[in-house]
Amino acid sequence: MLGDRIRDVRLHRNLTQEVFAEMAGIDRRTLQRIERGTSDPPYSTVVLIADALDVPVEDLVR
C-alpha cells in the first residue's frame, strides 16, 4: 500500500508528518489521509512526496 511505504520511509528518516508535509509542499492533513489509505493522491502529489523522500516514484507505487 502506498501510504504504508511513505510512512515507513518517513519514519526511517525520523521525520514527523508536519515536517515532512512541509518538505513535500503538501498539507499535513493530506499526508495523514494518504498514509492512512483513505485518500488516493494524484500522480503529481506522489511525485512531490517521492522527491521529498529522495526515492524513485516506482519505489513508492510498486
Gaussian input, Z-matrix of N, CA and C with variables (Angstrom, degrees):
# hf/3-21g

backbone

0 1
 N
 C     1     B1
 C     2     B2     1     A1
 N     3     B3     2     A2     1     D1
 C     4     B4     3     A3     2     D2
 C     5     B5     4     A4     3     D3
 N     6     B6     5     A5     4     D4
 C     7     B7     6     A6     5     D5
 C     8     B8     7     A7     6     D6
 N     9     B9     8     A8     7     D7
 C    10    B10     9     A9     8     D8
 C    11    B11    10    A10     9     D9
 N    12    B12    11    A11    10    D10
 C    13    B13    12    A12    11    D11
 C    14    B14    13    A13    12    D12
 N    15    B15    14    A14    13    D13
 C    16    B16    15    A15    14    D14
 C    17    B17    16    A16    15    D15
 N    18    B18    17    A17    16    D16
 C    19    B19    18    A18    17    D17
 C    20    B20    19    A19    18    D18
 N    21    B21    20    A20    19    D19
 C    22    B22    21    A21    20    D20
 C    23    B23    22    A22    21    D21
 N    24    B24    23    A23    22    D22
 C    25    B25    24    A24    23    D23
 C    26    B26    25    A25    24    D24
 N    27    B27    26    A26    25    D25
 C    28    B28    27    A27    26    D26
 C    29    B29    28    A28    27    D27
 N    30    B30    29    A29    28    D28
 C    31    B31    30    A30    29    D29
 C    32    B32    31    A31    30    D30
 N    33    B33    32    A32    31    D31
 C    34    B34    33    A33    32    D32
 C    35    B35    34    A34    33    D33
 N    36    B36    35    A35    34    D34
 C    37    B37    36    A36    35    D35
 C    38    B38    37    A37    36    D36
 N    39    B39    38    A38    37    D37
 C    40    B40    39    A39    38    D38
 C    41    B41    40    A40    39    D39
 N    42    B42    41    A41    40    D40
 C    43    B43    42    A42    41    D41
 C    44    B44    43    A43    42    D42
 N    45    B45    44    A44    43    D43
 C    46    B46    45    A45    44    D44
 C    47    B47    46    A46    45    D45
 N    48    B48    47    A47    46    D46
 C    49    B49    48    A48    47    D47
 C    50    B50    49    A49    48    D48
 N    51    B51    50    A50    49    D49
 C    52    B52    51    A51    50    D50
 C    53    B53    52    A52    51    D51
 N    54    B54    53    A53    52    D52
 C    55    B55    54    A54    53    D53
 C    56    B56    55    A55    54    D54
 N    57    B57    56    A56    55    D55
 C    58    B58    57    A57    56    D56
 C    59    B59    58    A58    57    D57
 N    60    B60    59    A59    58    D58
 C    61    B61    60    A60    59    D59
 C    62    B62    61    A61    60    D60
 N    63    B63    62    A62    61    D61
 C    64    B64    63    A63    62    D62
 C    65    B65    64    A64    63    D63
 N    66    B66    65    A65    64    D64
 C    67    B67    66    A66    65    D65
 C    68    B68    67    A67    66    D66
 N    69    B69    68    A68    67    D67
 C    70    B70    69    A69    68    D68
 C    71    B71    70    A70    69    D69
 N    72    B72    71    A71    70    D70
 C    73    B73    72    A72    71    D71
 C    74    B74    73    A73    72    D72
 N    75    B75    74    A74    73    D73
 C    76    B76    75    A75    74    D74
 C    77    B77    76    A76    75    D75
 N    78    B78    77    A77    76    D76
 C    79    B79    78    A78    77    D77
 C    80    B80    79    A79    78    D78
 N    81    B81    80    A80    79    D79
 C    82    B82    81    A81    80    D80
 C    83    B83    82    A82    81    D81
 N    84    B84    83    A83    82    D82
 C    85    B85    84    A84    83    D83
 C    86    B86    85    A85    84    D84
 N    87    B87    86    A86    85    D85
 C    88    B88    87    A87    86    D86
 C    89    B89    88    A88    87    D87
 N    90    B90    89    A89    88    D88
 C    91    B91    90    A90    89    D89
 C    92    B92    91    A91    90    D90
 N    93    B93    92    A92    91    D91
 C    94    B94    93    A93    92    D92
 C    95    B95    94    A94    93    D93
 N    96    B96    95    A95    94    D94
 C    97    B97    96    A96    95    D95
 C    98    B98    97    A97    96    D96
 N    99    B99    98    A98    97    D97
 C   100   B100    99    A99    98    D98
 C   101   B101   100   A100    99    D99
 N   102   B102   101   A101   100   D100
 C   103   B103   102   A102   101   D101
 C   104   B104   103   A103   102   D102
 N   105   B105   104   A104   103   D103
 C   106   B106   105   A105   104   D104
 C   107   B107   106   A106   105   D105
 N   108   B108   107   A107   106   D106
 C   109   B109   108   A108   107   D107
 C   110   B110   109   A109   108   D108
 N   111   B111   110   A110   109   D109
 C   112   B112   111   A111   110   D110
 C   113   B113   112   A112   111   D111
 N   114   B114   113   A113   112   D112
 C   115   B115   114   A114   113   D113
 C   116   B116   115   A115   114   D114
 N   117   B117   116   A116   115   D115
 C   118   B118   117   A117   116   D116
 C   119   B119   118   A118   117   D117
 N   120   B120   119   A119   118   D118
 C   121   B121   120   A120   119   D119
 C   122   B122   121   A121   120   D120
 N   123   B123   122   A122   121   D121
 C   124   B124   123   A123   122   D122
 C   125   B125   124   A124   123   D123
 N   126   B126   125   A125   124   D124
 C   127   B127   126   A126   125   D125
 C   128   B128   127   A127   126   D126
 N   129   B129   128   A128   127   D127
 C   130   B130   129   A129   128   D128
 C   131   B131   130   A130   129   D129
 N   132   B132   131   A131   130   D130
 C   133   B133   132   A132   131   D131
 C   134   B134   133   A133   132   D132
 N   135   B135   134   A134   133   D133
 C   136   B136   135   A135   134   D134
 C   137   B137   136   A136   135   D135
 N   138   B138   137   A137   136   D136
 C   139   B139   138   A138   137   D137
 C   140   B140   139   A139   138   D138
 N   141   B141   140   A140   139   D139
 C   142   B142   141   A141   140   D140
 C   143   B143   142   A142   141   D141
 N   144   B144   143   A143   142   D142
 C   145   B145   144   A144   143   D143
 C   146   B146   145   A145   144   D144
 N   147   B147   146   A146   145   D145
 C   148   B148   147   A147   146   D146
 C   149   B149   148   A148   147   D147
 N   150   B150   149   A149   148   D148
 C   151   B151   150   A150   149   D149
 C   152   B152   151   A151   150   D150
 N   153   B153   152   A152   151   D151
 C   154   B154   153   A153   152   D152
 C   155   B155   154   A154   153   D153
 N   156   B156   155   A155   154   D154
 C   157   B157   156   A156   155   D155
 C   158   B158   157   A157   156   D156
 N   159   B159   158   A158   157   D157
 C   160   B160   159   A159   158   D158
 C   161   B161   160   A160   159   D159
 N   162   B162   161   A161   160   D160
 C   163   B163   162   A162   161   D161
 C   164   B164   163   A163   162   D162
 N   165   B165   164   A164   163   D163
 C   166   B166   165   A165   164   D164
 C   167   B167   166   A166   165   D165
 N   168   B168   167   A167   166   D166
 C   169   B169   168   A168   167   D167
 C   170   B170   169   A169   168   D168
 N   171   B171   170   A170   169   D169
 C   172   B172   171   A171   170   D170
 C   173   B173   172   A172   171   D171
 N   174   B174   173   A173   172   D172
 C   175   B175   174   A174   173   D173
 C   176   B176   175   A175   174   D174
 N   177   B177   176   A176   175   D175
 C   178   B178   177   A177   176   D176
 C   179   B179   178   A178   177   D177
 N   180   B180   179   A179   178   D178
 C   181   B181   180   A180   179   D179
 C   182   B182   181   A181   180   D180
 N   183   B183   182   A182   181   D181
 C   184   B184   183   A183   182   D182
 C   185   B185   184   A184   183   D183

   B1=1.4435
   B2=1.5297
   B3=1.3057
   B4=1.4536
   B5=1.5249
   B6=1.3192
   B7=1.4584
   B8=1.5113
   B9=1.3251
   B10=1.4689
   B11=1.5244
   B12=1.3206
   B13=1.4751
   B14=1.5246
   B15=1.3164
   B16=1.4674
   B17=1.5242
   B18=1.3230
   B19=1.4655
   B20=1.5236
   B21=1.3252
   B22=1.4645
   B23=1.5179
   B24=1.3279
   B25=1.4686
   B26=1.5264
   B27=1.3228
   B28=1.4632
   B29=1.5255
   B30=1.3244
   B31=1.4609
   B32=1.5243
   B33=1.3266
   B34=1.4643
   B35=1.5311
   B36=1.3117
   B37=1.4730
   B38=1.5265
   B39=1.3296
   B40=1.4634
   B41=1.5255
   B42=1.3209
   B43=1.4545
   B44=1.5280
   B45=1.3229
   B46=1.4599
   B47=1.5243
   B48=1.3136
   B49=1.4584
   B50=1.5237
   B51=1.3032
   B52=1.4662
   B53=1.5245
   B54=1.3369
   B55=1.4637
   B56=1.5218
   B57=1.3267
   B58=1.4546
   B59=1.5280
   B60=1.3308
   B61=1.4666
   B62=1.5243
   B63=1.3192
   B64=1.4674
   B65=1.5264
   B66=1.3282
   B67=1.4696
   B68=1.5261
   B69=1.3358
   B70=1.4620
   B71=1.5230
   B72=1.3221
   B73=1.4517
   B74=1.5155
   B75=1.3442
   B76=1.4584
   B77=1.5274
   B78=1.3183
   B79=1.4507
   B80=1.5308
   B81=1.3363
   B82=1.4628
   B83=1.5261
   B84=1.3247
   B85=1.4737
   B86=1.5235
   B87=1.3157
   B88=1.4656
   B89=1.5176
   B90=1.3260
   B91=1.4684
   B92=1.5227
   B93=1.3195
   B94=1.4639
   B95=1.5255
   B96=1.3165
   B97=1.4719
   B98=1.5327
   B99=1.3203
   B100=1.4662
   B101=1.5245
   B102=1.3311
   B103=1.4627
   B104=1.5266
   B105=1.3245
   B106=1.4690
   B107=1.5239
   B108=1.3223
   B109=1.4579
   B110=1.5177
   B111=1.3399
   B112=1.4572
   B113=1.5239
   B114=1.3321
   B115=1.4579
   B116=1.5250
   B117=1.3199
   B118=1.4582
   B119=1.5213
   B120=1.3322
   B121=1.4620
   B122=1.5226
   B123=1.3203
   B124=1.4667
   B125=1.5303
   B126=1.3094
   B127=1.4627
   B128=1.5244
   B129=1.3207
   B130=1.4675
   B131=1.5239
   B132=1.3190
   B133=1.4609
   B134=1.5164
   B135=1.3149
   B136=1.4712
   B137=1.5292
   B138=1.3203
   B139=1.4655
   B140=1.5329
   B141=1.3236
   B142=1.4691
   B143=1.5250
   B144=1.3165
   B145=1.4639
   B146=1.5190
   B147=1.3216
   B148=1.4607
   B149=1.5278
   B150=1.3222
   B151=1.4674
   B152=1.5240
   B153=1.3275
   B154=1.4622
   B155=1.5282
   B156=1.3376
   B157=1.4662
   B158=1.5215
   B159=1.3311
   B160=1.4622
   B161=1.5283
   B162=1.3394
   B163=1.4681
   B164=1.5229
   B165=1.3213
   B166=1.4720
   B167=1.5329
   B168=1.3135
   B169=1.4678
   B170=1.5237
   B171=1.3143
   B172=1.4603
   B173=1.5325
   B174=1.3403
   B175=1.4603
   B176=1.5305
   B177=1.3031
   B178=1.4567
   B179=1.5173
   B180=1.3277
   B181=1.4681
   B182=1.5215
   B183=1.2784
   B184=1.4698
   B185=1.4988
   A1=109.11
   A2=116.01
   A3=122.75
   A4=111.90
   A5=117.20
   A6=121.03
   A7=112.73
   A8=116.40
   A9=120.33
   A10=111.38
   A11=116.50
   A12=119.74
   A13=111.21
   A14=116.28
   A15=120.02
   A16=109.85
   A17=116.73
   A18=120.80
   A19=111.23
   A20=117.38
   A21=120.53
   A22=111.79
   A23=116.71
   A24=120.08
   A25=110.21
   A26=116.53
   A27=120.44
   A28=111.40
   A29=116.58
   A30=120.37
   A31=111.70
   A32=116.92
   A33=120.87
   A34=110.31
   A35=115.62
   A36=120.68
   A37=112.02
   A38=116.03
   A39=122.35
   A40=113.07
   A41=115.69
   A42=120.94
   A43=109.45
   A44=116.76
   A45=120.07
   A46=108.73
   A47=115.85
   A48=119.27
   A49=110.31
   A50=116.34
   A51=120.08
   A52=111.64
   A53=116.68
   A54=120.87
   A55=110.18
   A56=116.14
   A57=118.85
   A58=111.93
   A59=117.01
   A60=119.82
   A61=109.96
   A62=116.78
   A63=119.88
   A64=110.90
   A65=116.31
   A66=120.42
   A67=111.06
   A68=115.72
   A69=120.96
   A70=112.58
   A71=117.09
   A72=120.19
   A73=113.64
   A74=115.52
   A75=120.21
   A76=108.77
   A77=116.15
   A78=121.56
   A79=109.92
   A80=116.67
   A81=120.69
   A82=111.26
   A83=117.32
   A84=119.96
   A85=111.24
   A86=116.21
   A87=120.19
   A88=109.83
   A89=116.79
   A90=121.05
   A91=110.37
   A92=117.80
   A93=120.97
   A94=110.97
   A95=116.55
   A96=120.17
   A97=111.35
   A98=116.53
   A99=120.09
   A100=109.79
   A101=116.99
   A102=120.44
   A103=111.93
   A104=117.25
   A105=120.86
   A106=112.27
   A107=116.63
   A108=120.44
   A109=113.41
   A110=117.12
   A111=119.51
   A112=112.12
   A113=116.34
   A114=120.96
   A115=109.45
   A116=115.59
   A117=121.01
   A118=107.48
   A119=116.62
   A120=119.02
   A121=111.88
   A122=116.45
   A123=118.93
   A124=109.18
   A125=115.03
   A126=120.50
   A127=111.31
   A128=117.39
   A129=120.42
   A130=111.53
   A131=118.08
   A132=121.61
   A133=110.50
   A134=117.23
   A135=120.90
   A136=109.33
   A137=117.20
   A138=121.42
   A139=110.23
   A140=117.53
   A141=120.84
   A142=111.03
   A143=116.50
   A144=121.38
   A145=110.75
   A146=116.83
   A147=120.96
   A148=110.73
   A149=116.83
   A150=120.51
   A151=111.08
   A152=116.59
   A153=120.52
   A154=111.50
   A155=116.59
   A156=120.85
   A157=112.32
   A158=115.82
   A159=122.40
   A160=111.44
   A161=114.15
   A162=120.68
   A163=108.05
   A164=117.75
   A165=119.67
   A166=110.87
   A167=116.15
   A168=121.02
   A169=109.79
   A170=116.48
   A171=120.66
   A172=112.28
   A173=117.49
   A174=120.24
   A175=111.40
   A176=117.17
   A177=120.23
   A178=112.79
   A179=117.44
   A180=120.02
   A181=114.13
   A182=118.61
   A183=121.31
   A184=112.20
   D1=136.38
   D2=-176.72
   D3=-56.51
   D4=-47.69
   D5=-178.11
   D6=-60.25
   D7=-39.48
   D8=178.39
   D9=-64.43
   D10=-41.40
   D11=179.49
   D12=-65.12
   D13=-42.56
   D14=178.78
   D15=-62.32
   D16=-48.15
   D17=-179.44
   D18=-61.06
   D19=-42.83
   D20=179.88
   D21=-59.18
   D22=-46.97
   D23=-179.38
   D24=-67.31
   D25=-42.69
   D26=179.62
   D27=-59.80
   D28=-46.10
   D29=-179.92
   D30=-68.44
   D31=-36.83
   D32=177.59
   D33=-59.33
   D34=-30.59
   D35=179.78
   D36=-94.75
   D37=9.47
   D38=176.89
   D39=56.38
   D40=43.22
   D41=179.59
   D42=-107.16
   D43=133.82
   D44=172.92
   D45=-75.49
   D46=162.91
   D47=176.83
   D48=-60.45
   D49=-40.96
   D50=-177.83
   D51=-62.83
   D52=-47.72
   D53=-179.70
   D54=-64.84
   D55=-45.21
   D56=-177.40
   D57=-66.33
   D58=-41.42
   D59=178.95
   D60=-58.97
   D61=-40.75
   D62=177.76
   D63=-64.30
   D64=-42.11
   D65=178.38
   D66=-59.85
   D67=-40.14
   D68=-176.59
   D69=-83.09
   D70=-13.61
   D71=-179.38
   D72=76.59
   D73=31.13
   D74=178.22
   D75=-125.50
   D76=164.58
   D77=178.74
   D78=-73.69
   D79=142.17
   D80=-179.57
   D81=-60.85
   D82=-37.29
   D83=178.71
   D84=-64.91
   D85=-35.33
   D86=176.16
   D87=-63.67
   D88=-45.16
   D89=178.19
   D90=-60.85
   D91=-42.64
   D92=178.47
   D93=-58.10
   D94=-46.01
   D95=-179.28
   D96=-64.73
   D97=-38.76
   D98=178.94
   D99=-65.20
   D100=-46.91
   D101=-178.62
   D102=-64.93
   D103=-33.96
   D104=177.96
   D105=-77.30
   D106=-15.36
   D107=-179.53
   D108=83.71
   D109=15.68
   D110=179.96
   D111=-94.74
   D112=-0.76
   D113=178.36
   D114=-141.12
   D115=133.68
   D116=174.32
   D117=-98.58
   D118=109.53
   D119=-175.62
   D120=-73.41
   D121=151.93
   D122=173.16
   D123=-67.35
   D124=159.91
   D125=-177.78
   D126=-56.02
   D127=-37.48
   D128=-178.93
   D129=-61.21
   D130=-35.35
   D131=177.61
   D132=-71.85
   D133=-38.59
   D134=177.41
   D135=-61.58
   D136=-39.37
   D137=178.01
   D138=-63.43
   D139=-43.96
   D140=177.72
   D141=-60.04
   D142=-42.82
   D143=-179.82
   D144=-66.16
   D145=-46.25
   D146=179.57
   D147=-60.70
   D148=-43.01
   D149=178.61
   D150=-61.92
   D151=-43.50
   D152=-179.62
   D153=-65.91
   D154=-32.76
   D155=177.83
   D156=-84.95
   D157=-10.27
   D158=-177.76
   D159=59.27
   D160=45.73
   D161=175.76
   D162=-130.88
   D163=152.90
   D164=176.35
   D165=-65.65
   D166=144.78
   D167=177.50
   D168=-53.85
   D169=-38.59
   D170=-177.98
   D171=-58.77
   D172=-32.18
   D173=178.89
   D174=-67.89
   D175=-27.89
   D176=-179.82
   D177=-84.93
   D178=-33.77
   D179=-173.50
   D180=-100.76
   D181=1.39
   D182=-178.44
   D183=-61.21

